[in-house]
Amino acid sequence: MSDPPSRRWFQIHLSTALILTITAGALMGGNMVLRRQPEIELYPLGGRQNAFVYSCGWPWVYRTHANGVELIRSTAEDRKGLNFWFAVLALPGLAVFLEILIRRRDRERTK
């Protein structure tokens, strides 16, 4: 009986593709969905006002609003870039890690 053809280096398993898809969706969701933070007290023009704070971005927050007023602005573009590069580096790293685990298991199974 002949041996099955070896897998090319750029082919990935279906389970790896599914996990990468879910991870990419989670990273996109974490960067697009506003999350509500604990209530804070603001002191606009000498008055006192409670505000709900909403933030956007994961793992680095790049946008924060309280009652429609943007609180973080100076580093927003830098943090968006950090989130982008985190995803660009994390997804291929995860793919390589998962493929190493799967191929190691397949090698041990064939022994």
PyMOL commands that set and color helices and strands:
alter all, ss='L'
color gray80, all
select helices_A, chain A and resi 14-32+44-46+76-110
alter helices_A, ss='H'
color red, helices_A
select strands_A, chain A and resi 35-36+40-42+49-51+53-56+63-66+69-70
alter strands_A, ss='S'
color yellow, strands_A
deselect
rebuild
show_as cartoon
